[in-house]
Amino acid sequence: MMMAAAHGRSAHRDVVGSYDLHAHSTFSDGSKGVAELVREAWEAGLAGLAVTDHDSLSQLSEVREVARAFGLPVLAGVEVSAWNPGTGRKVHVLGYGLEATADGSGPLERIVAETLAARTANSLWQAWAIARSGWRELDLGRVARVAGRSTAVYKQHVMEALCGQAYTERDYQALYRSLFKGCGVAARDIAYPAATDVVRAIREQGGVAVLAHPGQMDSWSAVAELVGEGLQGIEAFHPDHDEKDEERALGVAGEFGLFVTGGSDFHGRYGAPACLGERFVTPEEAGERVVELFSAEAGLR
């Protein structure tokens, strides 16, 4: 059975026919639109894609509309920013199978609305602080134009307006660290909701919650508590996971009865992965639960 294979590494791993279940578009902090992502997923030979923009459900219907015009199976999802009060560490949770409400009153929508508002305010303050520190060519109007149709303003938009370089360029990395890290003039973050509240809200709004890249954020200790709130899956395959992280995630999946996902966390020129499918999960590794997610997607608005 497929579920029996889901908690072990597939003997034959090939991006063709596999799933990339973690990608970002211009609706958050990605540089490419949904149509471009779907086209590139098809060209890569992927059997399915998930567009999981940050902390918003308002774009889900449009993602589905664009994807269905192409005919490639696509999950319209979300990646929710959270934290673990017990450790003080950030935790990211992927949500699939969700629908937005007409008035934004769903339990998850209420949570992420606060995050989006705080993020935009903070990013604009960061842009102002950078301009005030001597980068006079950076103005808030330009940042807003770069953000375009995004549901919030992100540091990536500030950096694009400031230097126009790709994330992977050495000068970009040096400038980013000097501004946003340590004692940088724009080194300020926002508060995030508790990860337990996020998982519970995803479930209450009819969705499926998956712990994103636990190796990247060292969120392993949160698993047991999140499972108690309804966590159903764990992301094993991710660009920031080494083989040890992958094996640990697969072990955690077996221990807690979670299904396995994987993806590139693709952001276009705003991130490190060079292409969709740089990381993926095979159908055998994902198992029947992911097949069910794609089947259910056809009935969502």
C-alpha positions as CSV (number, residue, x, y, z in Angstrom):
1,M,0.0,0.0,0.0
2,M,1.1,3.6,-0.6
3,M,0.8,4.6,3.0
4,A,3.2,1.9,4.1
5,A,5.8,3.4,1.8
6,A,5.2,7.0,2.8
7,H,7.4,6.9,5.9
8,G,10.6,5.6,4.1
9,R,12.8,7.1,1.5
10,S,11.9,6.0,-2.0
11,A,14.6,3.9,-3.6
12,H,14.2,5.8,-6.9
13,R,13.8,9.5,-6.6
14,D,13.1,11.5,-9.8
15,V,11.5,15.0,-10.1
16,V,9.6,13.8,-13.1
17,G,6.2,12.6,-11.8
18,S,6.8,14.0,-8.3
19,Y,5.3,16.8,-6.3
20,D,6.7,20.2,-5.3
21,L,4.4,21.1,-2.4
22,H,6.0,24.4,-1.3
23,A,6.3,27.4,-3.6
24,H,5.7,31.2,-3.4
25,S,4.3,33.6,-5.9
26,T,3.9,37.4,-6.3
27,F,1.0,37.1,-3.9
28,S,3.6,37.1,-1.1
29,D,7.4,37.2,-1.4
30,G,8.0,35.4,-4.7
31,S,9.1,37.1,-7.9
32,K,7.0,35.0,-10.3
33,G,3.2,35.0,-10.9
34,V,1.1,31.9,-10.5
35,A,0.8,31.3,-14.2
36,E,4.6,31.3,-14.6
37,L,5.0,28.9,-11.7
38,V,2.5,26.5,-13.1
39,R,4.1,26.6,-16.5
40,E,7.6,26.0,-15.0
41,A,6.2,23.1,-13.0
42,W,4.8,21.5,-16.1
43,E,8.1,22.0,-18.0
44,A,10.0,20.4,-15.1
45,G,7.8,17.3,-15.4
46,L,6.2,17.7,-12.0
47,A,2.9,15.8,-11.4
48,G,1.6,18.4,-9.1
49,L,2.5,21.8,-7.5
50,A,1.4,23.7,-4.3
51,V,1.4,27.5,-4.3
52,T,1.8,28.3,-0.6
53,D,2.0,32.0,-0.1
54,H,2.5,33.5,3.3
55,D,-0.2,34.3,5.8
56,S,-3.1,34.9,3.4
57,L,-6.2,33.1,2.1
58,S,-7.6,35.9,-0.1
59,Q,-5.6,34.8,-3.1
60,L,-6.7,31.1,-3.0
61,S,-9.5,31.4,-5.5
62,E,-7.4,33.2,-8.0
63,V,-4.6,30.7,-7.7
64,R,-7.2,27.9,-8.4
65,E,-8.6,29.8,-11.3
66,V,-5.2,30.3,-13.0
67,A,-4.1,26.7,-12.2
68,R,-7.2,25.1,-13.6
69,A,-6.7,26.9,-16.9
70,F,-3.4,25.0,-17.3
71,G,-4.7,21.6,-16.4
72,L,-1.8,20.8,-14.0
73,P,-2.9,19.6,-10.6
74,V,-2.2,22.5,-8.2
75,L,-2.9,22.9,-4.5
76,A,-3.7,26.5,-3.4
77,G,-2.3,26.6,0.1
78,V,-0.7,28.9,2.6
79,E,2.4,29.0,4.8
80,V,1.6,30.5,8.2
81,S,4.3,32.2,10.3
82,A,4.1,31.3,14.0
83,W,6.3,30.6,17.0
84,N,6.7,28.2,19.8
85,P,6.3,30.1,23.2
86,G,8.1,27.2,24.9
87,T,11.4,27.6,23.0
88,G,11.1,31.1,21.5
89,R,11.8,29.7,18.1
90,K,9.8,30.5,14.9
91,V,7.6,27.7,13.5
92,H,6.1,27.6,10.0
93,V,3.0,25.6,9.2
94,L,1.8,24.8,5.7
95,G,-2.0,24.7,5.2
96,Y,-3.8,22.8,2.4
97,G,-7.4,22.3,1.5
98,L,-8.5,25.7,2.7
99,E,-11.1,28.2,1.4
100,A,-11.4,31.9,2.1
101,T,-14.6,33.2,3.6
102,A,-16.5,36.0,1.9
103,D,-15.8,38.4,4.8
104,G,-12.5,37.1,6.0
105,S,-14.0,35.9,9.3
106,G,-12.6,32.4,9.3
107,P,-10.5,31.3,12.3
108,L,-7.2,31.2,10.3
109,E,-8.1,34.3,8.4
110,R,-8.4,36.3,11.6
111,I,-5.0,35.1,12.8
112,V,-3.1,35.8,9.6
113,A,-4.8,39.2,9.0
114,E,-2.9,40.5,12.1
115,T,0.4,39.1,10.8
116,L,-0.1,40.7,7.4
117,A,-0.9,44.1,8.8
118,A,2.1,44.0,11.2
119,R,4.4,42.8,8.5
120,T,3.5,45.5,6.1
121,A,3.8,48.2,8.8
122,N,7.2,46.8,9.8
123,S,8.6,46.5,6.3
124,L,7.6,50.1,5.5
125,W,9.2,51.2,8.7
126,Q,12.3,49.3,7.7
127,A,12.4,51.0,4.3
128,W,12.0,54.4,6.0
129,A,14.8,53.6,8.4
130,I,17.1,52.5,5.6
131,A,16.3,55.7,3.6
132,R,16.9,57.9,6.7
133,S,20.3,56.2,7.3
134,G,21.6,57.5,3.9
135,W,20.0,55.4,1.2
136,R,18.0,58.4,-0.2
137,E,17.2,56.6,-3.5
138,L,14.9,54.3,-1.6
139,D,11.4,55.7,-1.2
140,L,8.2,54.1,0.0
141,G,6.4,54.6,-3.3
142,R,8.9,52.5,-5.1
143,V,8.7,49.8,-2.5
144,A,4.9,49.7,-2.8
145,R,5.2,49.5,-6.6
146,V,7.6,46.5,-6.3
147,A,5.3,44.8,-3.9
148,G,2.6,45.1,-6.5
149,R,-0.2,42.6,-5.9
150,S,1.4,41.0,-2.9
151,T,-0.9,40.7,0.1
152,A,1.8,42.4,2.2
153,V,5.1,44.3,1.9
154,Y,8.2,42.1,2.6
155,K,11.9,42.7,3.1
156,Q,12.4,41.2,-0.4
157,H,10.4,44.1,-1.9
158,V,12.5,46.6,0.1
159,M,15.7,44.9,-1.2
160,E,14.4,44.8,-4.8
161,A,13.6,48.5,-4.6
162,L,16.9,49.3,-3.1
163,C,19.4,47.3,-5.2
164,G,17.5,45.3,-7.8
165,Q,19.8,42.3,-7.3
166,A,18.9,38.6,-7.0
167,Y,19.0,37.0,-3.5
168,T,21.8,34.7,-4.5
169,E,24.2,37.5,-5.5
170,R,27.1,38.2,-3.1
171,D,26.5,41.9,-2.8
172,Y,22.8,41.3,-2.1
173,Q,23.7,39.0,0.8
174,A,26.2,41.4,2.3
175,L,23.8,44.3,2.1
176,Y,20.9,42.3,3.5
177,R,22.9,41.2,6.5
178,S,24.2,44.7,7.2
179,L,20.7,46.2,7.1
180,F,18.4,43.5,8.6
181,K,20.6,41.5,10.9
182,G,22.4,42.2,14.1
183,C,22.7,45.9,14.7
184,G,21.4,46.9,11.3
185,V,19.2,49.9,11.0
186,A,16.3,47.8,9.9
187,A,16.8,44.8,12.3
188,R,13.3,44.6,13.7
189,D,10.8,41.8,13.6
190,I,7.1,41.3,14.5
191,A,5.2,39.1,16.8
192,Y,3.7,35.9,15.6
193,P,0.8,33.7,16.7
194,A,1.5,30.5,18.7
195,A,1.9,27.5,16.5
196,T,-0.7,25.5,18.4
197,D,-3.2,28.2,17.7
198,V,-2.3,28.2,14.0
199,V,-2.7,24.4,13.6
200,R,-6.0,24.5,15.5
201,A,-7.3,27.3,13.3
202,I,-6.3,25.5,10.1
203,R,-8.2,22.5,11.2
204,E,-11.2,24.6,12.3
205,Q,-11.3,26.2,8.9
206,G,-11.4,22.8,7.2
207,G,-7.8,22.5,6.2
208,V,-4.9,20.1,6.6
209,A,-1.8,21.3,8.7
210,V,1.8,20.3,7.8
211,L,4.9,21.3,9.7
212,A,7.2,23.1,7.3
213,H,11.0,22.5,7.2
214,P,11.5,21.5,10.9
215,G,15.2,21.1,10.3
216,Q,15.6,24.7,9.1
217,M,13.9,26.1,12.2
218,D,14.7,23.4,14.7
219,S,11.0,23.0,15.4
220,W,11.3,19.3,16.2
221,S,10.3,19.8,19.9
222,A,7.0,21.3,18.8
223,V,5.8,18.1,17.0
224,A,4.1,16.3,19.8
225,E,2.1,19.3,21.0
226,L,1.1,20.2,17.4
227,V,-0.1,16.7,16.7
228,G,-2.3,17.1,19.7
229,E,-3.9,20.1,18.0
230,G,-4.4,18.3,14.7
231,L,-1.1,18.4,12.8
232,Q,-1.3,15.8,10.0
233,G,1.9,16.1,8.0
234,I,5.6,17.0,8.0
235,E,7.8,18.4,5.3
236,A,10.8,16.1,5.0
237,F,12.4,17.3,1.7
238,H,13.5,20.9,1.6
239,P,16.5,22.8,0.3
240,D,17.7,23.6,3.9
241,H,17.4,19.9,5.0
242,D,20.4,17.7,4.7
243,E,20.0,13.9,4.6
244,K,20.1,13.7,8.4
245,D,17.1,16.1,8.6
246,E,15.2,14.1,6.0
247,E,15.7,10.9,7.8
248,R,14.7,12.5,11.1
249,A,11.5,13.9,9.5
250,L,10.7,10.5,8.1
251,G,11.2,8.9,11.5
252,V,9.0,11.5,13.2
253,A,6.3,10.9,10.5
254,G,6.4,7.2,11.4
255,E,6.3,7.8,15.1
256,F,3.3,10.2,15.0
257,G,1.4,8.8,12.0
258,L,2.1,11.9,9.8
259,F,2.2,11.9,6.1
260,V,5.3,13.3,4.3
261,T,5.6,16.3,2.0
262,G,8.5,18.1,0.3
263,G,9.1,21.1,-1.9
264,S,11.6,23.7,-3.1
265,D,10.3,26.7,-1.1
266,F,10.8,28.5,-4.4
267,H,10.8,32.3,-4.4
268,G,12.1,33.0,-7.9
269,R,14.9,35.6,-7.8
270,Y,13.9,36.4,-4.2
271,G,15.2,33.1,-2.9
272,A,18.0,30.5,-3.1
273,P,16.5,27.6,-5.1
274,A,17.3,28.0,-8.7
275,C,14.1,26.3,-10.0
276,L,10.9,24.5,-9.0
277,G,11.5,20.9,-8.2
278,E,14.9,21.5,-6.6
279,R,13.3,19.5,-3.8
280,F,10.3,17.4,-4.1
281,V,8.4,14.4,-2.7
282,T,7.6,11.3,-4.8
283,P,4.1,9.8,-4.9
284,E,5.4,6.8,-3.0
285,E,6.8,8.9,-0.2
286,A,3.8,11.2,0.0
287,G,1.3,8.4,0.1
288,E,-2.5,8.4,-0.3
289,R,-3.1,11.5,1.8
290,V,-1.5,13.8,-0.7
291,V,-3.4,12.1,-3.5
292,E,-6.6,12.9,-1.5
293,L,-5.6,16.5,-1.2
294,F,-5.3,16.9,-4.9
295,S,-8.6,15.1,-5.4
296,A,-10.4,17.4,-2.9
297,E,-8.9,20.5,-4.5
298,A,-11.1,20.1,-7.5
299,G,-14.2,20.9,-5.3
300,L,-12.7,24.0,-3.6
301,R,-13.3,27.6,-4.6
